[in-house]
Amino acid sequence: MTPIQQLKQTALRLSQLGALITFALMPLWLKWPNAPHPFSGEYVLGFVLVVPIVWTVGWWVIAGMPGLKQHFQHTSHLVWLVVLVLFCGWAVLSQSWAYMQIDYPGLAQSRALQYALSAAFMLVMASAGPSRKWLLVILVGSMLVHGLIGTAQVIQQGSIGLSALGEFNLDPAESGVSVVVADGTRLLRAYGLLPHPNMLASILLVGLLMASNWALTTKYRSLAVAILCIGLWALLVTFSRSAWLGLALGIGIITILRWRTALKRWWLIVPLGLTSLVFLAAYHPYVLARAGTGQEQLETHSIGERTLFLFVASEAIRAYPVTGVGAGNFTWFASYYIFENSEYRIAGDNVHNIYLTIAAELGLVGLALFGTILLAGIYIAIRQLQANETQIALVACLLALLLIGLFDHYNVTLLWGNAMLFGLLGLAIRPFPAKQVAAVQGQSAP
């Protein structure tokens, strides 16, 4: 092996290591302290997560961009790649017509950079990403660590002393802290080390689906049961309704696609069912409150605000159907729209829907490009379902996250969520070696 080849091999390993570190850091809300513009907290470069993403992409480039050529050999891959570049280019162009381009040009610049970083990360994952087995370890490990942190916060009903790792000051009595209210009692939801329980829920959901798929075949049955019960309990105490729906969809997909194996492990239903029953027994008033069966003011207010921003998003699309209001500019458009057209005096917020977010900020052109990226990626991933058991879990995770996207926004508005969605999609797209595909197909043949 020549020195150049050794350098490229080392660079590839460093890139794959960076990818695993990136996934491991996603559940942490780490920003550069006291950093100047453009590295301050309100911009994408203010997040520490940028470093491992740039590391991953940089070393992949030094390695000679291995795996890139394979995307030019298949029509579906080529469509996905071309549309990905066009989407990022459209986001960059939106700076020229952004709603706040004069007063706050950094809004569009930051969001466009976020899309570019996430897209580059996805391309690396789709070309020469890390081993899917190591990804399983990272995602399940993150679920356990951050799930236990979130569970401890619910038990403590407050922070547990991890401020050095970015834990927020959590007091259920304070306004702005996410709680569930039942009969006048405020119950703190699990946060982990993120600024909202729904964000933690998505991390737990991905880990739980990966663990569920692994549990169907592993010989470590007791360990599998313990991991699944811990993950399920942690997800439940986030009280994230969208994540609960995502879990149901993901488990359904895994069960259907692996029904023969699932039948052999039917007994897994028992410990997971008992975990759910214990949760319902302990928190049933709060579950009913989240289900909307009561008239709790907090839940009614939350639903009202979400409905308001859904309407404002539709108005943004109606006013700017082709271009949108510019990447990262919807919250400011919402603020002005609400102030000028209603009696409400509330600050603008993101619309809790990733598809409406893209349409409102990048217009129907941006939505078409974004949708094509997702559809082409899912199509490629589904065609490879038989190549590897972990591929089924990845597809289940992706479809669950896309379902959650109907109710939340962080997979397109925040770097960690964007990188997680795009990174998982990239890994699901990555082709398997022809020998491995042939071997698996041979094993499944009658």
N, C-alpha and C positions, 0 to 999 in steps of 0.2 A: 504494500500500500504506500503510495506516494505521500509526501508531506501535505500536499493540497487535499488529497482524499481524506487524510487523517483530520485535517482542520475542518473539512465539511462534515465529517461524521461527528466530531466533537460539537460543532455548532448545532447540528440537528438535535443531539441529545440535550444540549443546553436550552434549545427552543422548546422541546417537549417538557423539560423540567419547568420552564417558565409557565407553560400552559397549565400544568398541574397546580403550581403556586397561585396562578390567577384564579382558578376555580376555588382553591382553598381560602383565598382572601375575600371572595365575594360576600360572605356573610358579615364582614367587618366594615363599619362606616368610618374608615380612616382618612383623614385629610391632613394636609401639611399645616402645621401650626404657625400662625403669624406670617403666612406667606404673602408676598406682594402679588399684584395683578401681573400676569393672568393665572397665577397659581393659587389664588385665594379660593375659599370654599365654595363660592357661588358659581365657579366655572369648572368644566370637566377636568382641566389640568390640576385642579386643587385636590383631586382624589389620589391617594397612594396607589390605587389599583391600576392607574395608568402605567406605572413603572413595569410591573410584570407583563402587561400587554405589549408594551413597546419592546421589552426584552425578548418576548416570544417571537414577535414579528421580525425584529432585527436579526436575531441569530438564524432564523429561517432564511432570510435573504442572504446572509453570509454563507449559509450552507448550500447556496445555489438554487433556492426555491424548489426543493425536491417535491415531486408530486403535482406540480402545477401543470405540466404538459398533459397529464391524463384528462384534465377537464376539457381539453380541446379535441379529444377523441370521441366524445359522446355528445349528441345534440342537446340532451337535457342538461348536462353539466355546462355546456357552452351557453345555453340560454340563461341559466342561473347566474353564471359569472358575468355575462354582459349586462344583465339587468341589475346586478349588484353594483357594478361600476356606475351605471346610469343613475341609480337611486342616490348614491353618494354625491355624484355630480349635481343632481337636481337640488339636493340639500344645500350644497355649497352655493349654487346659483341663487337660492332663495334669500341669501343675504342682500341681494340687490333690490328686492321688493319687500323686505321684512317690515312688518307693521311698526316696529320701533327701531328701524335702521339708523335713524339720526341720533336719537337720545341714548339708545342702548344697543349698539351694533354687536356687542359681545354675546348677546342672547343667541342670535343665529349662528355666529361663529363657533360658539361652544357646542351647540347641538350638532352642527355639521361635523365638527371634529369628533364628537362622540360616535356618530354614525360611521365615520371613516375608521376609527379605532376598532369598533365592534366588527365592522365588515372585514377589516384586515385580519383580525383575530379569527373570524369564521373561515376565511380563506386558508389560513395556516392549518386550522383544525381539519378542514376538508382535504388538504393536500398531504400533510405529514404530521397529524396530531399525535398525541401520546397514546399509549396502550389503553384500550377500553377497560381492561381489568384494573389498571391503576386509577383510571377515572372513577370506577366503581368504589374503590377504597376511599378516595378523596370525598366523593359525594356522600357516601354513607357515614364516613367519619365526621364530616361537617354536620350532618343531620344529628348525630349523637351528641356531639359537643355543644352545639348551639341549641339543640332541643332540651338538653339538661339545663342549660343556662336559662332558657325561657321558662321551663318548669319551675326552677328555683325562684324566679321572679314572681311567678303566680303564687307560690307557697308563701314567700316572704311578703307579697303585696307591696313590692318596691324594688329598688335597685339592690344588687347583691355585692357591691364593692368592686366592680370591674371597670371603673372609669378610665383606668390606664389603657384599657383595650377599646375604649370608645363607647362604653355603656352610657346610656342617657340617664339623667336624673328622673326616676320614675316614682311619682307620688299620685295614687289614684284620686286623691282629693283635689289635685290641681287641674285647672282648665287646660285643655290641649293634650292631656295624656289620654291615650285610647283605653277606654273601659267599657264594660257591659253593665248596664244598670237594670236591676230587678228589685221591685218593692222598695225603692229608694236607696238600695245598697250598691255601691260602685265597686266592681270587680276588675282589677287590673288584668289586662290581656298580656300574653307572653310577647316580649319584644326581642329577646336575644340581644345582639349588639347592633341592631338596626333601628332606624327611627320610626318604624311602624310595624305592628304585628303582621299585617298582610305580606310585608316583605319577608319576614322570617318564615311565614307559612309557605311561600314559594320555594325557599331553600329546603325546608323540611319535606315538602311534597316531592321534589325531585329525588332527594335521598331515599324517601320511603318507597317510591316506585322502583328505584334501582334495587333496593334491598328486597322488595317483594318478589321481583323477578329472580334474584339470586336465591332466595329462600326456597324456590320450587325445586331446585336440584342439589343444593349443598348437602353435604353429609353432616355438617355441624348444626343439627336440628335445634338443640337447646339455645345455642348462640343466635340462630336465626329468629327464634321466638322472642328472645330478650330484645334484640335489635328492633324488631317490628313493633313490639309493644311500647318500647320507649319512644320510637318515632311517631307512632299513632297518637299516643297520649300528648306528646308535645304539640303535634299538629292540631289536636282538638282544643287545647287550651289557648291557642292563638285566636280562637273564635272567628276564624276567617271563613266566611260562607263560600266565597269563590274557590278557595283552596279545597274545601270539603267537596265541592262539585268536581273539581279537577281530579281529586283522589278517586272519586267514584268512576269517572271516565277512564282514568289510567288503569285502575285495577280491572275494570271491565275489558279493556283492550288486551291486557296481559292474559287474563283468564280465557278470553275467546281464542287468541292466537296460540296459546299453550294449553289448551283444554285437557289434553291427555295427561300432561304432567300435573296440571292443577288438580285433576281428579285424584291422583295418587297422594297429593298433599292436602286433601280436603280438611284434615284435622287442624290446619292453621286457622280455620274459621273460629275455632273454639277460644283460643287465647285472645284473639283480636276482638271477637264478640264480647268476651268478658271485660276486656279493657274499655270498650265502648259503653257497656252497661254501667260500669263503675263511674265513668265520666258523667253519664246521664243522671245517675243517682246523686252524684255530688253537686252537679251544676245545672240541674234541669230548669230552675227558674230563669237562669241566664241563657240557656239554649232556647227556651221559649221566647225570650225577649229578642234574641238575634233572629229568630224565625219570624218575628213581626206579628206574633199572636196577641201581644198586649198593646198598650198605648204609651209606652215609655217615650218621653219627650226627646231623649238623646237619639234614639233610633229614628224617630220621625224626622228630626232635624237633619240627620245624616242623609236619609233618603231624599229629603227635600233639596238639599244642596247638590247632590249628585244629579237629580233631575234637572235642576237649574242649569248646570254646566253642560249637560247633554243638549239642552235647548240652545244654549249659547254656541256650542260647537256646530249645531245645524245651521245657525245663523251665519257663522263664519264661513261655512262651506257655501251657503247661498250667496254671500257677498263676494267671495273669492273662490269660485268653483274650480278654476284651472290651477292657479298658483298657490292658493292658501295664504295664510297671514305670515308665512315665513317660519323656518325651523326655530323652535324654542320660543315663539312669540305668542302662543295662544293665551297664556295667563294674563298678559298685558292687554290683549284684545278683550278678554273677558272682563277685566277690571273696568275698562272704559265703557264697554257695552252695557254692563249692569248699572254703572253710575248714570249713564245717559238715558237709559230706557226703563228704569224701574226705581222703586223707592228703597231697594236694598242698598246697604252700605257695607258690603263685604268685599274683601280682596279677591282678585281672580285666582282661580286654581286650575289644575289640570282636569280635563274631562276623563272620567274613569272608564276609558275604553281606548285600547291602543289603535284600533282601526279609525275611529273618529278623530283621535289625536293626529294621526298621519294625514287624514283628509283635511282637517282644519288647518294644519300648519303647512302642508306641502300640496294641497289641492288633490283633485281626482287623479292628476298625473302621478303624484307621489304615491297615492294609495294603490294605483294600478301597478306601479313598480314594486312597492313593498309586498303587495299580494302575490305578485309573480315570483318574487324571491322565496316566499314561504311555500307556495304551491309547488314550484319546481323542486325545492329542497325536499319537501315531504314526498313528492312523487319518486325522487331518486332513492330516498331512504326506504320507502315501502318496497321498492323493487329489490332491495337487498335484505329483506326480512329473514330469509332462510339461511343467510350466510353466517349468522352469529346470534346466540341467545340474547346478548346484551343489546343488539340492535332493536329487538322488540321493546326493551325497556326505554331506549332512547326515543323511539317513536311515540311510546305512551307518554313520556315526559313532555315531548314537544306538543302533542295534541292537548294535553292537560294545560300547559302554559298558554296555548292559543285560546282555549276556552276561558281561562282566567282573564285573558286580554279583553274579554267582553265586559269585565267588571272592574278592572284596574289598569293603571297606565305605566307602571314602573319599568316594564320590559321595553319601552321605547323612550321614556323620559329620563331615565337614570342610567349611568354607565354600567353599574354592576348588573342590572336587570337586562339591559340591552346585550351586554357581553355574554351573559348566561344563555339567553335565548339563541343568539347567533352562534355561540360556541357549541352548544349542544346540537344545533342544526348542522353545523359544519362537520362534527364528528359522525353524525348519522349519514351525511352525504359521502364521507370518505370511502372510496372503493376498497373492497376486500381483495386480497391476493386471489388470483384465479384458481390456484391449487386448493385454497381453503374452501372456496365456494363449491368446487367440484367434489371435495371430500364430504362436505355437509350434505350436498344433494345426493351423493351416493349412499350416505347413511340413512337418509329419509326415504330412499326408493324402496318399493315393496319387494 
